[in-house]
Structure formats: structure tokens, C-alpha cells
Amino acid sequence: MHLETEKPETPPIKLTSPTFVGREMDADTTVGATNFLEKSNVPLPPELPKSPEQLQQLDAMRDALAEFGKDLGIDLTQRLPSNEKIHFINPKVMDQYREDQGMPKTIAGHTRFDNELIVSTEYGPAVTAVTTSHEMVHSVAHFTHQPKVVESGAARLEIARSGYHVHKTGALRFINETVTEAMSREIMKDYWPRFPELKELSKGHLFVVDEQLPLMEAVVNEVAEKSGKQSNEIWHDLYRGALTGDMTPLVRLSSHLTHDQFKTLTHSTETLGGAQEINELAQKLKLSHYVMQDVAPPK
Ligand SMILES: [Zn+2]
């Protein structure tokens, strides 16, 4: 007898809130993780006030992100960044902040070690929306911290891993950034249009070019061809790993790439590279699915 049973629904993986806030402490203090859960002394830059419209948009962005997580089988509701965690920064202040933090001029957004989101408004609403979405994905992704002893002998809390990115060595940064951007674009494309507040902003991903993503898309397409899986399946597997901290999606990915390909990808730091750097990286990786990008002539 064949008994028709309903497939039991897998309960979603519930991710807890990473409310880590760091402070400097003496190196000889016994370092327990809870010691760090105190006030940060890394000042936040002064931010722009949020308009009622922006507050509604941020609410909808959180809802969209939670729906996206739910569809992946992950409960992100405890991780969603509150309005107080999201800081819109004007161009002048952003320039100063980048200088203070030693960041390149091309950085439009940044998720700090204390999970505060810095979003520059200097490139207009479309880029601001794309940046906010990207940083929100970073902020709900896997996060671990480690103490770093600084010159004065004090120890400071710093990021050990965010998503796949191992901060100390820079390993997996390219993969993490492109997987983050892919998630962000899928959310903007498929989830934002469900919210009237975000309909217009959801078009942002159409106008804002990301030079890095085509390379990772070519990698995923190559792995799809070799594994007989759908590209979507591979992306979703990669998304889950970045959100939960599980590295096995990368192990699965690497099993369909040559040792040299995966090594090059792992150590690639071309996250700030333009089309030319990405074209060169693609050639090095011998990716059959990659379409060369136009390189803008030097100004
Ligand atoms: Zn990023």
C-alpha cells in the first residue's frame, strides 16, 4: 500500500542577533566574548536625518529581506538591522570617514565590525538603494569576531569572518562580495517589487553596473554545466552558506573547479577592480562562460 504523506516541512534555520559592540580593553584582561559586548569607542560619522519616506522604505526593505531568507529556509528576523543601525552619510562627511578609516574613494558603503551600516548618498538615489540593500545583506550574514592587540597593548574587537570572507588573510573576499551582491540583486529584482514603497527603487539594480558579478556568474554557470545542476540551485546553496557560516557550499563549488581556478578565486582581492581587472582575472581562470566587459577609456 502506498501511503500518501505530506512531506514534513523543515523548520527554518533561526539566526540569532549579532549585537556585538566592541571596546578597547587591556591585553591582560581575560578575554571572554561577553567582555566585548559593551560600548563601542569607534565613533560613527554624523548622519543625515531620515525622511518619513525613507523610514517606510527601510521597513519594506527589512520585510523583503526576511521573505528572501524565509524562501531559503532561514529565519533572518532576529538579524534585521534597525533604523538606528543604518546611517546615511553626506558626501563631505563620507570623504572624511573614508580618509580616517583608510578606505578607497570607491567605497560607497560599509558594514562595520559593530554591525553599523554606513551608506553614502553621494551617487544619488539608485546607487544609495543598491548600496543599502548590499550592506543590509552583509549585516544579516554570518559574522564572527576576534580580539586584536593594538600598539598601545590594548585589545580591540575586530571581524574574523563575515560571510565567507576571512578578514585576516583576505581569503574568499571576492567570492563573498559577489555572493553578497548577487543576493542583494535577487532581493531587489524579485522581492522589492512586492512592496509599493520599493517599486521605483527596485529598478536601481538595472542602472548600477557591478563589474565583479559577471565573473562569479561565469564561475557558477561553469559549475552548473559540469555538475548538471541549475545555476539558481548553486547560487542559493552559496547564499545559505554566506548567511549561516557553513563553508560546505564552497567545498561543493570547488569540487567542480580545477585546483588552480579555486585557488585563484580564493585569493582574489579584485573586489575593487574595474572591468579591466575582472577581464584579466577571467582570462586567468579560463572561464568559457565569461563575456569580456567593455573597458572605459582612461579619462
Ligand atoms: Zn560588500
Residues whose N, C-alpha, C, O or C-beta is under 5 A from the ligand:
A	BS01	ZN	E177
